[in-house]
Amino acid sequence: MKELITEEQAGQIVLLLSIVVTLAGLGHGFYRNSRAVKSEKKRLWVHAGLFALMGPAIWVFWQVYNSIENYYGLDSLKALGINLLIALGLGAFFFGLFYFVPRWVPDKKVSPSRK
């Protein structure tokens, strides 16, 4: 039986996806930068940078996923459990980043005398 896509094609698709996610995060930051209020620009770039970090994380996860699947086999429940824990850990890590890091960025309040 012939495969729908080869392993190399899957790797290329994931690489393309990770590049697109990185560029989309940065592109959204540049797009919103011109329309953002000056006090919100730091927070905007923190979000854009965090989103751009997800691209390399996708690529690294794919490499780790493949190495685990190659070691244990595609039909292994142990490999499925390990990859599930890694995916949940990455999700929790990025949730924490998106939740806590923007809160650490100081708000630039405009004082009443400067209005």
C-alpha positions in Angstrom: 0.0 0.0 0.0 1.4 3.4 -1.0 1.7 6.2 1.6 -0.3 9.4 1.1 2.8 11.5 1.9 6.3 10.5 2.6 8.2 11.2 5.7 10.3 13.8 3.9 7.2 15.6 2.7 5.7 15.6 6.2 8.9 17.1 7.4 8.8 19.8 4.7 5.2 20.6 5.6 6.0 21.0 9.3 9.0 23.1 8.4 6.9 25.3 6.2 4.2 25.6 8.9 6.8 26.6 11.5 8.2 29.3 9.2 4.7 30.6 8.4 3.8 30.7 12.1 6.9 32.7 12.9 6.4 35.1 10.0 2.7 35.5 10.8 3.5 36.5 14.4 6.1 39.0 13.3 3.9 40.3 10.4 1.0 40.8 12.7 3.2 42.7 15.1 4.4 45.0 12.2 0.8 45.4 11.0 -0.6 46.4 14.4 2.4 48.5 15.3 1.4 51.5 13.2 -2.2 51.4 14.6 -1.3 50.8 18.2 -1.3 53.5 20.9 2.3 54.2 22.0 1.6 52.9 25.5 0.5 49.5 24.1 3.4 48.9 21.7 5.6 47.1 24.2 2.8 44.7 25.1 2.0 44.2 21.4 5.6 43.3 20.6 5.8 40.9 23.5 2.7 39.1 22.2 4.2 39.1 18.6 7.5 37.8 19.8 5.8 35.0 21.9 3.7 34.0 18.9 6.8 34.0 16.7 8.5 31.6 19.2 5.8 29.1 18.5 7.2 28.4 15.0 10.6 27.1 16.2 8.7 25.2 19.0 6.6 23.4 16.4 9.8 22.4 14.5 11.6 21.2 17.7 8.5 19.2 18.8 8.3 17.6 15.4 11.9 16.4 15.7 11.3 15.1 19.2 8.1 13.4 18.2 9.7 11.7 15.3 12.7 10.5 17.3 10.3 9.0 19.9 8.1 7.4 17.3 11.1 6.0 15.5 12.5 4.5 18.7 9.3 2.9 20.0 7.3 2.5 16.8 4.2 4.1 15.5 1.9 1.6 17.2 3.4 2.0 20.6 1.2 3.3 23.5 4.3 4.3 25.4 5.4 6.6 22.5 1.9 8.0 22.4 1.9 8.7 26.1 5.3 10.3 26.0 4.4 12.5 23.1 1.1 13.4 24.8 2.9 14.5 27.9 5.4 16.6 25.9 2.5 18.2 24.0 0.7 19.0 27.2 3.9 20.4 28.7 4.5 22.6 25.7 0.9 23.8 25.8 1.2 24.7 29.5 4.5 26.4 28.9 3.1 28.6 26.2 0.0 29.3 28.1 2.1 30.4 31.0 4.2 32.6 28.7 1.2 34.2 27.1 -0.4 34.7 30.6 2.5 35.9 32.7 5.0 37.6 30.4 2.7 40.4 29.2 1.8 41.2 32.8 5.5 41.8 33.5 5.6 44.5 30.8 5.1 47.9 32.6 2.2 50.0 31.5 3.2 53.4 30.2 0.5 55.6 31.7 0.2 59.1 30.5 0.2 61.5 33.4 -2.6 64.1 33.6 -0.1 67.0 33.2 1.1 65.6 29.9 -2.4 65.5 28.2 
